[in-house]
Amino acid sequence: MSSMPDTPQSGLESIIHIGVTGWGDHELLYPAGTREKDKLKVYASHFPVVEVDSSFYAIQPPKNFEKWVNDTPDRFGFVVKAYQGMTGHARGEIPFSSMKEMFAAFKESLKPLLEAGKLKAVLFQYPPWFECKRESVAILRATKELMEDIPVALEFRHQSWFTRQMEAKTLSFMEREGWIHAICDEPQAGEGSVPVILRPTHPRLTLVRFHGRNVQGWNNKGQPNWRDVRYLYRYSREELLEWKAKLLRLAARSEEVIVLFNNNSGGDAAPNAKEMIDLLGITYAGLAPRQLELF
């Protein structure tokens, strides 16, 4: 990748797009009485991008994406999380006879987003046991081939990919293979976490995901509601200011930077996302009207 100056271009609102993961649970955003089916319309009056998480648990029917396309303005974008069977998370029976069939069904579901030009990327978030080894690299190559020309982002959750010996090789591999780097801010809690590596691997897009910094909750799978505790964290203004500088550096090296806050166990994702927008001095044009006629 060619070197570029670490100074931001003008018009940050056209480069840095900030949102949260999912749109259903951010009650701060919704007036009392907002119906579930109308929440995305309201969400799109606050943020220009969202991550679709429901696609991880089941491949969504195309009609769902059609509705979501119609519920959002023209400039709105979606990051869609890859189905769990495609990333090795699924522990039960997968309802497909082959990987090829599964990927074909997933790609078919995305057609409404692709036709509307609203798909930013499919996020492949691999599990903590997906280690840096030859078999894993083969899986990544096969996955990229099956996804064809659909933009794909890659998030690791095992430290072995970014050891001192492997970091440069991992990033070079991602560049060569056309993977978008999903940079994570998360607790540094052993092998099941990765460090912040501020290097884009694709000229068009870089993804940044904020998981919080709850070190005690990150790996403690024995506690009740472990997954909820895992993302229980509120970023301070000082921490966001540190990331403001980092986002400006990334914005100088990517055509687009998508920032997604995933720290919502305590309802903190939307407030932190709004605070980051304010710190960057961004005003987004082309959002949905804030006052919607919902009833």
Phi and psi in degrees as GROMACS dihedral restraints (atoms count N, CA, C in turn):
[ dihedral_restraints ]
;  ai    aj    ak    al  type     phi  dphi    fc
    3     4     5     6     1   -69.7    20    10
    4     5     6     7     1   146.5    20    10
    6     7     8     9     1   -74.4    20    10
    7     8     9    10     1   146.1    20    10
    9    10    11    12     1  -135.1    20    10
   10    11    12    13     1   153.0    20    10
   12    13    14    15     1   -66.3    20    10
   13    14    15    16     1   145.2    20    10
   15    16    17    18     1   -87.4    20    10
   16    17    18    19     1    48.9    20    10
   18    19    20    21     1  -126.9    20    10
   19    20    21    22     1   139.3    20    10
   21    22    23    24     1   -72.3    20    10
   22    23    24    25     1   149.5    20    10
   24    25    26    27     1   -78.8    20    10
   25    26    27    28     1   163.4    20    10
   27    28    29    30     1   -71.4    20    10
   28    29    30    31     1   158.0    20    10
   30    31    32    33     1    74.6    20    10
   31    32    33    34     1    57.6    20    10
   33    34    35    36     1   -58.6    20    10
   34    35    36    37     1   -30.0    20    10
   36    37    38    39     1   -62.0    20    10
   37    38    39    40     1   -21.0    20    10
   39    40    41    42     1   -91.6    20    10
   40    41    42    43     1    -6.8    20    10
   42    43    44    45     1  -112.3    20    10
   43    44    45    46     1   -49.3    20    10
   45    46    47    48     1   -98.8    20    10
   46    47    48    49     1   115.3    20    10
   48    49    50    51     1  -114.8    20    10
   49    50    51    52     1   120.6    20    10
   51    52    53    54     1  -113.1    20    10
   52    53    54    55     1   135.5    20    10
   54    55    56    57     1  -156.9    20    10
   55    56    57    58     1  -159.0    20    10
   57    58    59    60     1  -134.3    20    10
   58    59    60    61     1   173.3    20    10
   60    61    62    63     1   -89.5    20    10
   61    62    63    64     1   124.5    20    10
   63    64    65    66     1    72.4    20    10
   64    65    66    67     1   167.0    20    10
   66    67    68    69     1  -131.4    20    10
   67    68    69    70     1     0.8    20    10
   69    70    71    72     1   -85.8    20    10
   70    71    72    73     1   -25.2    20    10
   72    73    74    75     1  -108.3    20    10
   73    74    75    76     1    12.1    20    10
   75    76    77    78     1  -100.5    20    10
   76    77    78    79     1    75.8    20    10
   78    79    80    81     1   -61.7    20    10
   79    80    81    82     1   -24.5    20    10
   81    82    83    84     1   -55.6    20    10
   82    83    84    85     1   -28.8    20    10
   84    85    86    87     1   -82.3    20    10
   85    86    87    88     1   -19.3    20    10
   87    88    89    90     1  -110.4    20    10
   88    89    90    91     1   127.7    20    10
   90    91    92    93     1   -60.7    20    10
   91    92    93    94     1   153.1    20    10
   93    94    95    96     1   -55.3    20    10
   94    95    96    97     1   137.1    20    10
   96    97    98    99     1    88.4    20    10
   97    98    99   100     1     0.6    20    10
   99   100   101   102     1   -64.0    20    10
  100   101   102   103     1   125.8    20    10
  102   103   104   105     1   -75.0    20    10
  103   104   105   106     1   150.7    20    10
  105   106   107   108     1   -55.3    20    10
  106   107   108   109     1   -42.4    20    10
  108   109   110   111     1   -69.7    20    10
  109   110   111   112     1   -14.4    20    10
  111   112   113   114     1  -101.6    20    10
  112   113   114   115     1    -1.2    20    10
  114   115   116   117     1   -64.6    20    10
  115   116   117   118     1   -36.9    20    10
  117   118   119   120     1   -65.0    20    10
  118   119   120   121     1   -36.0    20    10
  120   121   122   123     1   -60.7    20    10
  121   122   123   124     1   -42.5    20    10
  123   124   125   126     1   -70.4    20    10
  124   125   126   127     1   -43.6    20    10
  126   127   128   129     1   -53.5    20    10
  127   128   129   130     1   -43.0    20    10
  129   130   131   132     1   -70.5    20    10
  130   131   132   133     1    -5.3    20    10
  132   133   134   135     1   -88.6    20    10
  133   134   135   136     1    -8.5    20    10
  135   136   137   138     1  -107.3    20    10
  136   137   138   139     1   -38.4    20    10
  138   139   140   141     1  -133.5    20    10
  139   140   141   142     1   154.1    20    10
  141   142   143   144     1   -95.1    20    10
  142   143   144   145     1    -0.3    20    10
  144   145   146   147     1  -153.8    20    10
  145   146   147   148     1   153.9    20    10
  147   148   149   150     1  -148.1    20    10
  148   149   150   151     1   155.2    20    10
  150   151   152   153     1  -100.1    20    10
  151   152   153   154     1   130.2    20    10
  153   154   155   156     1   -89.5    20    10
  154   155   156   157     1   114.3    20    10
  156   157   158   159     1   -95.8    20    10
  157   158   159   160     1   -24.7    20    10
  159   160   161   162     1   -61.0    20    10
  160   161   162   163     1   -25.1    20    10
  162   163   164   165     1   -68.5    20    10
  163   164   165   166     1   -18.1    20    10
  165   166   167   168     1   -71.2    20    10
  166   167   168   169     1   -37.3    20    10
  168   169   170   171     1   -85.6    20    10
  169   170   171   172     1   -28.0    20    10
  171   172   173   174     1  -159.9    20    10
  172   173   174   175     1   142.4    20    10
  174   175   176   177     1   -66.4    20    10
  175   176   177   178     1   122.9    20    10
  177   178   179   180     1   -77.2    20    10
  178   179   180   181     1   144.2    20    10
  180   181   182   183     1   -67.1    20    10
  181   182   183   184     1   146.6    20    10
  183   184   185   186     1   -54.8    20    10
  184   185   186   187     1   -29.1    20    10
  186   187   188   189     1   -62.4    20    10
  187   188   189   190     1   -30.3    20    10
  189   190   191   192     1   -64.7    20    10
  190   191   192   193     1   -46.5    20    10
  192   193   194   195     1   -66.2    20    10
  193   194   195   196     1   -34.1    20    10
  195   196   197   198     1   -60.3    20    10
  196   197   198   199     1   -44.4    20    10
  198   199   200   201     1   -63.0    20    10
  199   200   201   202     1   -44.0    20    10
  201   202   203   204     1   -66.4    20    10
  202   203   204   205     1   -34.4    20    10
  204   205   206   207     1   -61.8    20    10
  205   206   207   208     1   -45.4    20    10
  207   208   209   210     1   -71.1    20    10
  208   209   210   211     1   -23.3    20    10
  210   211   212   213     1   -84.5    20    10
  211   212   213   214     1    -3.5    20    10
  213   214   215   216     1  -126.3    20    10
  214   215   216   217     1   153.0    20    10
  216   217   218   219     1   -68.5    20    10
  217   218   219   220     1   168.4    20    10
  219   220   221   222     1   -58.5    20    10
  220   221   222   223     1   -35.8    20    10
  222   223   224   225     1   -89.8    20    10
  223   224   225   226     1     4.0    20    10
  225   226   227   228     1   -74.3    20    10
  226   227   228   229     1   147.6    20    10
  228   229   230   231     1  -129.2    20    10
  229   230   231   232     1   153.2    20    10
  231   232   233   234     1  -122.1    20    10
  232   233   234   235     1   133.6    20    10
  234   235   236   237     1  -104.1    20    10
  235   236   237   238     1   123.5    20    10
  237   238   239   240     1  -109.3    20    10
  238   239   240   241     1   124.2    20    10
  240   241   242   243     1   -75.4    20    10
  241   242   243   244     1   133.2    20    10
  243   244   245   246     1   -62.9    20    10
  244   245   246   247     1   145.6    20    10
  246   247   248   249     1   -58.9    20    10
  247   248   249   250     1   141.2    20    10
  249   250   251   252     1   -59.2    20    10
  250   251   252   253     1   -28.6    20    10
  252   253   254   255     1   -69.4    20    10
  253   254   255   256     1   -19.9    20    10
  255   256   257   258     1   -87.3    20    10
  256   257   258   259     1   -11.8    20    10
  258   259   260   261     1  -119.8    20    10
  259   260   261   262     1     5.3    20    10
  261   262   263   264     1    83.2    20    10
  262   263   264   265     1    14.0    20    10
  264   265   266   267     1   -83.6    20    10
  265   266   267   268     1   -30.6    20    10
  267   268   269   270     1   -63.4    20    10
  268   269   270   271     1   131.6    20    10
  270   271   272   273     1  -110.3    20    10
  271   272   273   274     1   -16.4    20    10
  273   274   275   276     1   -95.1    20    10
  274   275   276   277     1  -166.7    20    10
  276   277   278   279     1   -74.2    20    10
  277   278   279   280     1   132.6    20    10
  279   280   281   282     1   -90.4    20    10
  280   281   282   283     1   127.9    20    10
  282   283   284   285     1   -80.5    20    10
  283   284   285   286     1    43.7    20    10
  285   286   287   288     1  -140.4    20    10
  286   287   288   289     1   146.6    20    10
  288   289   290   291     1   -80.7    20    10
  289   290   291   292     1   -17.6    20    10
  291   292   293   294     1  -157.3    20    10
  292   293   294   295     1   163.1    20    10
  294   295   296   297     1   -62.0    20    10
  295   296   297   298     1   -39.3    20    10
  297   298   299   300     1   -61.0    20    10
  298   299   300   301     1   -42.9    20    10
  300   301   302   303     1   -65.3    20    10
  301   302   303   304     1   -41.7    20    10
  303   304   305   306     1   -63.4    20    10
  304   305   306   307     1   -47.0    20    10
  306   307   308   309     1   -65.3    20    10
  307   308   309   310     1   -37.0    20    10
  309   310   311   312     1   -63.2    20    10
  310   311   312   313     1   -41.7    20    10
  312   313   314   315     1   -64.7    20    10
  313   314   315   316     1   -40.6    20    10
  315   316   317   318     1   -64.0    20    10
  316   317   318   319     1   -45.9    20    10
  318   319   320   321     1   -64.7    20    10
  319   320   321   322     1   -36.7    20    10
  321   322   323   324     1   -62.3    20    10
  322   323   324   325     1   -37.9    20    10
  324   325   326   327     1   -65.2    20    10
  325   326   327   328     1   -26.3    20    10
  327   328   329   330     1   -82.6    20    10
  328   329   330   331     1    -7.8    20    10
  330   331   332   333     1   -53.8    20    10
  331   332   333   334     1   -42.5    20    10
  333   334   335   336     1   -60.0    20    10
  334   335   336   337     1   -37.8    20    10
  336   337   338   339     1   -68.0    20    10
  337   338   339   340     1   -42.5    20    10
  339   340   341   342     1   -64.8    20    10
  340   341   342   343     1   -43.0    20    10
  342   343   344   345     1   -66.4    20    10
  343   344   345   346     1   -32.1    20    10
  345   346   347   348     1   -85.8    20    10
  346   347   348   349     1    -5.7    20    10
  348   349   350   351     1    69.3    20    10
  349   350   351   352     1    28.3    20    10
  351   352   353   354     1  -108.4    20    10
  352   353   354   355     1     0.6    20    10
  354   355   356   357     1   -86.9    20    10
  355   356   357   358     1   115.9    20    10
  357   358   359   360     1   -81.9    20    10
  358   359   360   361     1   -45.9    20    10
  360   361   362   363     1  -171.9    20    10
  361   362   363   364     1   157.9    20    10
  363   364   365   366     1   -99.3    20    10
  364   365   366   367     1   127.2    20    10
  366   367   368   369     1   -93.7    20    10
  367   368   369   370     1   118.0    20    10
  369   370   371   372     1   -99.5    20    10
  370   371   372   373     1   101.4    20    10
  372   373   374   375     1  -102.0    20    10
  373   374   375   376     1   110.7    20    10
  375   376   377   378     1   -88.1    20    10
  376   377   378   379     1   152.9    20    10
  378   379   380   381     1   -75.2    20    10
  379   380   381   382     1   166.8    20    10
  381   382   383   384     1   -60.9    20    10
  382   383   384   385     1   -20.5    20    10
  384   385   386   387     1   -90.7    20    10
  385   386   387   388     1     3.3    20    10
  387   388   389   390     1   -84.8    20    10
  388   389   390   391     1    90.1    20    10
  390   391   392   393     1   -88.8    20    10
  391   392   393   394     1   163.2    20    10
  393   394   395   396     1   -77.0    20    10
  394   395   396   397     1    98.5    20    10
  396   397   398   399     1  -154.0    20    10
  397   398   399   400     1   171.2    20    10
  399   400   401   402     1   -58.8    20    10
  400   401   402   403     1   -40.9    20    10
  402   403   404   405     1   -63.3    20    10
  403   404   405   406     1   -37.1    20    10
  405   406   407   408     1   -68.2    20    10
  406   407   408   409     1   -40.3    20    10
  408   409   410   411     1   -62.3    20    10
  409   410   411   412     1   -39.2    20    10
  411   412   413   414     1   -63.4    20    10
  412   413   414   415     1   -38.9    20    10
  414   415   416   417     1   -63.1    20    10
  415   416   417   418     1   -43.1    20    10
  417   418   419   420     1   -63.3    20    10
  418   419   420   421     1   -41.3    20    10
  420   421   422   423     1   -65.0    20    10
  421   422   423   424     1   -42.7    20    10
  423   424   425   426     1   -65.3    20    10
  424   425   426   427     1   -39.9    20    10
  426   427   428   429     1   -62.5    20    10
  427   428   429   430     1   -46.6    20    10
  429   430   431   432     1   -60.4    20    10
  430   431   432   433     1   -39.5    20    10
  432   433   434   435     1   -66.5    20    10
  433   434   435   436     1   -42.5    20    10
  435   436   437   438     1   -66.4    20    10
  436   437   438   439     1   -30.7    20    10
  438   439   440   441     1   -80.3    20    10
  439   440   441   442     1    -7.5    20    10
  441   442   443   444     1    54.9    20    10
  442   443   444   445     1  -126.3    20    10
  444   445   446   447     1   -97.2    20    10
  445   446   447   448     1    12.3    20    10
  447   448   449   450     1   -73.0    20    10
  448   449   450   451     1   131.3    20    10
  450   451   452   453     1   -64.5    20    10
  451   452   453   454     1   134.0    20    10
  453   454   455   456     1  -129.8    20    10
  454   455   456   457     1   135.9    20    10
  456   457   458   459     1  -109.6    20    10
  457   458   459   460     1   149.5    20    10
  459   460   461   462     1  -124.7    20    10
  460   461   462   463     1   124.4    20    10
  462   463   464   465     1  -123.6    20    10
  463   464   465   466     1   119.6    20    10
  465   466   467   468     1   -91.4    20    10
  466   467   468   469     1   154.0    20    10
  468   469   470   471     1  -134.2    20    10
  469   470   471   472     1    26.8    20    10
  471   472   473   474     1  -133.1    20    10
  472   473   474   475     1   129.9    20    10
  474   475   476   477     1   -62.1    20    10
  475   476   477   478     1   -20.0    20    10
  477   478   479   480     1   -61.6    20    10
  478   479   480   481     1   -23.3    20    10
  480   481   482   483     1   -71.5    20    10
  481   482   483   484     1   -22.2    20    10
  483   484   485   486     1  -125.7    20    10
  484   485   486   487     1    31.2    20    10
  486   487   488   489     1   -68.2    20    10
  487   488   489   490     1   167.8    20    10
  489   490   491   492     1   -56.9    20    10
  490   491   492   493     1   -35.2    20    10
  492   493   494   495     1   -78.1    20    10
  493   494   495   496     1   -27.6    20    10
  495   496   497   498     1  -107.9    20    10
  496   497   498   499     1   -14.9    20    10
  498   499   500   501     1   -55.5    20    10
  499   500   501   502     1   -52.5    20    10
  501   502   503   504     1   -63.5    20    10
  502   503   504   505     1   -38.9    20    10
  504   505   506   507     1   -66.7    20    10
  505   506   507   508     1   -41.3    20    10
  507   508   509   510     1   -62.3    20    10
  508   509   510   511     1   -47.4    20    10
  510   511   512   513     1   -66.4    20    10
  511   512   513   514     1   -39.2    20    10
  513   514   515   516     1   -65.1    20    10
  514   515   516   517     1   -40.0    20    10
  516   517   518   519     1   -60.3    20    10
  517   518   519   520     1   -45.7    20    10
  519   520   521   522     1   -61.5    20    10
  520   521   522   523     1   -40.7    20    10
  522   523   524   525     1   -62.0    20    10
  523   524   525   526     1   -49.2    20    10
  525   526   527   528     1   -62.4    20    10
  526   527   528   529     1   -39.9    20    10
  528   529   530   531     1   -85.8    20    10
  529   530   531   532     1    -9.0    20    10
  531   532   533   534     1    85.3    20    10
  532   533   534   535     1    26.6    20    10
  534   535   536   537     1   -86.7    20    10
  535   536   537   538     1   136.0    20    10
  537   538   539   540     1   -80.2    20    10
  538   539   540   541     1   133.6    20    10
  540   541   542   543     1   -80.7    20    10
  541   542   543   544     1   122.8    20    10
  543   544   545   546     1   -95.7    20    10
  544   545   546   547     1   100.5    20    10
  546   547   548   549     1   -84.2    20    10
  547   548   549   550     1   133.5    20    10
  549   550   551   552     1  -117.1    20    10
  550   551   552   553     1   138.9    20    10
  552   553   554   555     1  -104.1    20    10
  553   554   555   556     1   113.0    20    10
  555   556   557   558     1  -151.6    20    10
  556   557   558   559     1   166.4    20    10
  558   559   560   561     1   -58.3    20    10
  559   560   561   562     1   139.7    20    10
  561   562   563   564     1   -90.1    20    10
  562   563   564   565     1    91.3    20    10
  564   565   566   567     1  -131.5    20    10
  565   566   567   568     1    52.8    20    10
  567   568   569   570     1    90.8    20    10
  568   569   570   571     1  -160.1    20    10
  570   571   572   573     1   -62.2    20    10
  571   572   573   574     1   -27.9    20    10
  573   574   575   576     1   -86.2    20    10
  574   575   576   577     1    27.0    20    10
  576   577   578   579     1  -145.4    20    10
  577   578   579   580     1   158.9    20    10
  579   580   581   582     1  -124.9    20    10
  580   581   582   583     1   151.1    20    10
  582   583   584   585     1   -76.9    20    10
  583   584   585   586     1   165.2    20    10
  585   586   587   588     1   -76.1    20    10
  586   587   588   589     1   118.1    20    10
  588   589   590   591     1  -117.8    20    10
  589   590   591   592     1   104.2    20    10
  591   592   593   594     1   -84.7    20    10
  592   593   594   595     1    64.6    20    10
  594   595   596   597     1  -137.5    20    10
  595   596   597   598     1   114.2    20    10
  597   598   599   600     1   -64.4    20    10
  598   599   600   601     1   148.9    20    10
  600   601   602   603     1  -119.2    20    10
  601   602   603   604     1    -0.7    20    10
  603   604   605   606     1  -138.6    20    10
  604   605   606   607     1   133.0    20    10
  606   607   608   609     1   -68.0    20    10
  607   608   609   610     1   -22.8    20    10
  609   610   611   612     1   -84.6    20    10
  610   611   612   613     1   -38.4    20    10
  612   613   614   615     1  -149.1    20    10
  613   614   615   616     1   142.2    20    10
  615   616   617   618     1  -128.2    20    10
  616   617   618   619     1   138.7    20    10
  618   619   620   621     1  -109.7    20    10
  619   620   621   622     1   136.1    20    10
  621   622   623   624     1  -125.2    20    10
  622   623   624   625     1   128.1    20    10
  624   625   626   627     1  -123.9    20    10
  625   626   627   628     1   129.3    20    10
  627   628   629   630     1  -101.9    20    10
  628   629   630   631     1   110.6    20    10
  630   631   632   633     1   -98.5    20    10
  631   632   633   634     1    -3.1    20    10
  633   634   635   636     1    89.7    20    10
  634   635   636   637     1   178.2    20    10
  636   637   638   639     1  -131.5    20    10
  637   638   639   640     1    39.8    20    10
  639   640   641   642     1   -82.3    20    10
  640   641   642   643     1    85.5    20    10
  642   643   644   645     1   -61.4    20    10
  643   644   645   646     1   -43.7    20    10
  645   646   647   648     1   -65.9    20    10
  646   647   648   649     1   -34.5    20    10
  648   649   650   651     1   -87.0    20    10
  649   650   651   652     1   -11.2    20    10
  651   652   653   654     1   -67.1    20    10
  652   653   654   655     1   -44.0    20    10
  654   655   656   657     1  -109.9    20    10
  655   656   657   658     1    -2.1    20    10
  657   658   659   660     1   -83.2    20    10
  658   659   660   661     1    79.3    20    10
  660   661   662   663     1   -73.8    20    10
  661   662   663   664     1   -12.6    20    10
  663   664   665   666     1   -80.2    20    10
  664   665   666   667     1   -14.7    20    10
  666   667   668   669     1   -83.2    20    10
  667   668   669   670     1   153.3    20    10
  669   670   671   672     1   -61.3    20    10
  670   671   672   673     1   145.3    20    10
  672   673   674   675     1    52.4    20    10
  673   674   675   676     1    42.9    20    10
  675   676   677   678     1   -55.2    20    10
  676   677   678   679     1   -43.7    20    10
  678   679   680   681     1   -65.9    20    10
  679   680   681   682     1   -32.0    20    10
  681   682   683   684     1   -71.0    20    10
  682   683   684   685     1   -42.8    20    10
  684   685   686   687     1   -65.9    20    10
  685   686   687   688     1   -33.0    20    10
  687   688   689   690     1   -53.3    20    10
  688   689   690   691     1   -39.3    20    10
  690   691   692   693     1  -106.8    20    10
  691   692   693   694     1    23.0    20    10
  693   694   695   696     1   -87.2    20    10
  694   695   696   697     1    97.9    20    10
  696   697   698   699     1  -165.1    20    10
  697   698   699   700     1   140.0    20    10
  699   700   701   702     1  -117.3    20    10
  700   701   702   703     1   118.2    20    10
  702   703   704   705     1   -69.7    20    10
  703   704   705   706     1   136.3    20    10
  705   706   707   708     1   -79.1    20    10
  706   707   708   709     1   164.8    20    10
  708   709   710   711     1   -60.2    20    10
  709   710   711   712     1   -38.9    20    10
  711   712   713   714     1   -63.7    20    10
  712   713   714   715     1   -41.4    20    10
  714   715   716   717     1   -66.4    20    10
  715   716   717   718     1   -39.2    20    10
  717   718   719   720     1   -68.6    20    10
  718   719   720   721     1   -36.2    20    10
  720   721   722   723     1   -63.7    20    10
  721   722   723   724     1   -37.7    20    10
  723   724   725   726     1   -60.6    20    10
  724   725   726   727     1   -41.0    20    10
  726   727   728   729     1   -75.9    20    10
  727   728   729   730     1   -25.9    20    10
  729   730   731   732     1   -55.7    20    10
  730   731   732   733     1   -48.2    20    10
  732   733   734   735     1   -61.1    20    10
  733   734   735   736     1   -39.0    20    10
  735   736   737   738     1   -68.2    20    10
  736   737   738   739     1   -39.9    20    10
  738   739   740   741     1   -65.7    20    10
  739   740   741   742     1   -35.7    20    10
  741   742   743   744     1   -64.5    20    10
  742   743   744   745     1   -38.2    20    10
  744   745   746   747     1   -64.1    20    10
  745   746   747   748     1   -43.4    20    10
  747   748   749   750     1   -66.6    20    10
  748   749   750   751     1   -36.0    20    10
  750   751   752   753     1   -65.5    20    10
  751   752   753   754     1   -22.9    20    10
  753   754   755   756     1   -79.7    20    10
  754   755   756   757     1    -9.9    20    10
  756   757   758   759     1  -124.1    20    10
  757   758   759   760     1     4.1    20    10
  759   760   761   762     1  -136.6    20    10
  760   761   762   763     1   146.1    20    10
  762   763   764   765     1   -64.4    20    10
  763   764   765   766     1   -33.8    20    10
  765   766   767   768     1  -146.5    20    10
  766   767   768   769     1   140.9    20    10
  768   769   770   771     1  -122.9    20    10
  769   770   771   772     1   119.7    20    10
  771   772   773   774     1  -102.8    20    10
  772   773   774   775     1   126.9    20    10
  774   775   776   777     1  -115.4    20    10
  775   776   777   778     1   122.7    20    10
  777   778   779   780     1  -125.4    20    10
  778   779   780   781     1   125.2    20    10
  780   781   782   783     1   -93.3    20    10
  781   782   783   784     1   124.2    20    10
  783   784   785   786     1  -113.8    20    10
  784   785   786   787     1     9.2    20    10
  786   787   788   789     1   -90.7    20    10
  787   788   789   790     1    66.6    20    10
  789   790   791   792     1  -114.6    20    10
  790   791   792   793     1    15.2    20    10
  792   793   794   795     1   -60.4    20    10
  793   794   795   796     1   -31.9    20    10
  795   796   797   798     1  -110.6    20    10
  796   797   798   799     1    17.8    20    10
  798   799   800   801     1    76.8    20    10
  799   800   801   802     1    26.3    20    10
  801   802   803   804     1   -95.0    20    10
  802   803   804   805     1   -12.7    20    10
  804   805   806   807     1   -64.8    20    10
  805   806   807   808     1   -51.4    20    10
  807   808   809   810     1   -63.7    20    10
  808   809   810   811     1   -45.4    20    10
  810   811   812   813     1   -60.1    20    10
  811   812   813   814     1   -40.8    20    10
  813   814   815   816     1   -66.8    20    10
  814   815   816   817     1   -37.8    20    10
  816   817   818   819     1   -64.1    20    10
  817   818   819   820     1   -43.2    20    10
  819   820   821   822     1   -65.3    20    10
  820   821   822   823     1   -37.7    20    10
  822   823   824   825     1   -65.6    20    10
  823   824   825   826     1   -38.7    20    10
  825   826   827   828     1   -65.6    20    10
  826   827   828   829     1   -39.0    20    10
  828   829   830   831     1   -59.6    20    10
  829   830   831   832     1   -43.4    20    10
  831   832   833   834     1   -65.5    20    10
  832   833   834   835     1   -42.4    20    10
  834   835   836   837     1   -63.0    20    10
  835   836   837   838     1   -32.6    20    10
  837   838   839   840     1   -84.3    20    10
  838   839   840   841     1    -8.1    20    10
  840   841   842   843     1    68.0    20    10
  841   842   843   844     1    33.1    20    10
  843   844   845   846     1   -93.6    20    10
  844   845   846   847     1   136.7    20    10
  846   847   848   849     1  -125.1    20    10
  847   848   849   850     1   115.3    20    10
  849   850   851   852     1   -83.3    20    10
  850   851   852   853     1   130.7    20    10
  852   853   854   855     1   -92.0    20    10
  853   854   855   856     1   154.6    20    10
  855   856   857   858     1    81.7    20    10
  856   857   858   859     1    14.7    20    10
  858   859   860   861     1   -75.6    20    10
  859   860   861   862     1   166.4    20    10
  861   862   863   864     1   -66.6    20    10
  862   863   864   865     1   152.2    20    10
  864   865   866   867     1   -57.6    20    10
  865   866   867   868     1   137.1    20    10
  867   868   869   870     1   -68.2    20    10
  868   869   870   871     1   -38.4    20    10
  870   871   872   873     1   -93.5    20    10
  871   872   873   874     1   105.3    20    10
  873   874   875   876     1  -107.0    20    10
  874   875   876   877     1   145.2    20    10
  876   877   878   879     1   -88.5    20    10
  877   878   879   880     1    94.9    20    10
  879   880   881   882     1   -93.4    20    10
  880   881   882   883     1   -20.0    20    10
